[in-house]
Amino acid sequence: MTFKYTGDLTGGSLMVRESRIISELLLKNADQALWKDAIEHQNVLQKPTLASAKRNANTVRKRLEPLDTALLQLVHDGDLELATQTCFYAALEKNALLLEFIETEVADAYSTGRNQLPSYLWNEFLDDRSHRDASIKSWSESSCKKMGQVAFRILKEVGMLKDTRQFEVQNMILRPELEYELAQRNKDRFLACMKLYRVCV
């Protein structure tokens, strides 16, 4: 069976504010009529166009829908840092490329004590992954660029990067509430990814 990378990086970064709203609908087990009313008629995501509201809602829903009640509660009720980290976990679960980028390029920067994570590493990473999924070579340059921009924005939002201009790396301290929930679910690979610690040299 041919391996294919799937995911939603072009759909946007973590969108924590939107995720809190979508998590409430999921916790209520909203049916399709309620979803349509909330997103399209009430515009609960406060988007300027119907198309952007539906696009963002779809992206966030796909990320959050696999989460169980306890994790959805962390998104909905947690403070900004906790909700952001939980959204980060949800994004990693949905996107193997993002997960593997952190496991390789980001982990290498952390372990070697490098101060920066240059943006060109994303293209090098995609080139390397194309040996596993040849369809990557058919992706448009604009799509690859946007995916890289979103990946770096996510790293900034969760605290692994200080900004997306100098690309300076920093440590993210995983919240114990989320660490506990993931440990209970045997999410060792994701815990290792989220608990990377940068050495200083």
N, C-alpha and C positions, 0 to 999 in steps of 0.2 A: 504494500500500500504506500503510495507516494505521500510524503509528509508535506503539509502546507501550513504556513504561519497564518493564523487568523487573529483578529483583534480590532480595536476601534480607536487607534491612536489619532487618526485624522478627525475623529469626532470631537476632540477637545481634551483639555487637561482635567484636573480633578473635579472642578465645578462643585465645590463643597456646599455653597448656598443652595444650588439647584438640587444637590443630593439630599439635603435635609428635607426639602419639599417632597421629592420623589419617595424618600424612605417613609414618610408619613402615609402616602397613598399605598405603599406596599404593606405597611403594618396594618392598615385598615382593610387589606385584601380587596381593594377597589376593583370593581368590574370594569368592563370596557367602556360602558356608558359614563361612569364616573371619571375615568381617565380622560375621555374625550372632552367632557365638560370642564374638568379642571385645567387641562393643557390648552385646549383650543378656544373655549368660550370665556372662562375666567382668567386665562393667561396667568396662572399662578407663578410661572417662572419669570414673568415680567420681561418678555422678549419683544423686540420691536416689530417682528414679523411672525406670522403663523409658521412659516417654513423653519425659521430658527428655533421656535419653541418646540416644534415637533422633532426636529433633529436633535436638540439637546436632551429632550425628554427621553428619546429613544436610546441615545448613547448611555445616559445615566441609568436608565431602567435595566439595560442589558448587563451593566456592571453590578448593580445592586440586587437584582432579582435572585441570584444564587445564594445570597447571604441569608442566614437564619435570623430569627427574631432578636437574639441577643446582640448580634453584630449590627443589625439594622438600628437597634436602640442606641448603639454607640454613635452611629452617624446622626441620628435624630436628636438625641439628648446630650451627647458629649460636648465638652467645650471645643473651641475651634481646633486646637491641636489634636485632640483625640479623634474628632470627626474627620479631620484631614488625613490622619494616619490610617484610619479605617477605610476611607475612600481610596487611599494609596494601595492598601492590600487588595481591595476589590478590583482595582485597575490591573494589578499584577496577575491576579487570577485569570483575568480575561485576555491578557496580552503577553504571550510567551516572548515576543521580541523585547519588550520592555524589561521583563524579568531577566532574560539572558544578557541584555546590555548591562544591567546592574551587576549581575554575577561575574561578568568578565571585565568590561572597561572600567566601571566604577569601582569594583572590588580591587582592580589592579592599582588604580590611583590611590585608594585608601591604604593598601598594603605596602606600597612603595613610598608613601609619604609625599606624593606629588601634590602641589598646591592647586593645580588647575586640571580641568577636564575639557580639553579643546573640542569645539563643535565638530571638527572634521572627523573625530573618532566615530561619529554616527555613520558616516558613509563607509568608513573602513569596516565597521561592524556589519553593516548590511552586505557588503561585498563578501565578507567571510561567511555570513549566514546563507548566502545564495548557493553555496556548495551543498547546503542541506535542503533548501527549497529554491529550485531553479527559477520559479516564477518571479522571484524578487527582481531578476534582471529585466523583466518586462514592465516593472513599475515605472511610472513617469517620474522625471526629475523633480517636478513640483510636489508630487505626493511624498516622495522620499524626504524632501526638504521640510515639508510640513510636519511629517511624522517626527523628524528630529527636533524641530522646534517645540512640539508638544511634549516629547520625552524630556527635554531639558527644562521646560516649564514645570513639569510635574516634579522633577528633582528639586527645583527651587521651592515650589510650594510646600513640599514635605520637609525641606530643610537640609537636603544633601548638598545643595549648592547655595551659596550666598546670593548669587544673582545670575542672570543669563547674559551678562555682558563680559565680565571677566572670567566667568566659569570657575570661580574659586570653590573648592570642595570644603565641606565641613561635616561634622558628625551630627547624625540624627539620633536622639535618644528615644527609643521605643517606649511608649507609655505602658506601664505594668498592666493596666486594665485590658489593653488589646493583646499584649503578650500572653496573658493568662488565657484569654479566649482562644487564641490561635494554638497554644500548647495543648489545650483540651481537645482540639480537633486534629492534632498531630500534623500541623502545618510546618514541619521542620524546615523545609526548603525556603518557605516564605519568611520564616523567622530569621534564618541565617542571612537572607537578603536584607531584611529590615534592621538587622543588628550589626551591620558592618561598622567597624570602628577604625577611623583614620589614625595611623601612627604618625608621629611627628619626627622628622629627621633634620 
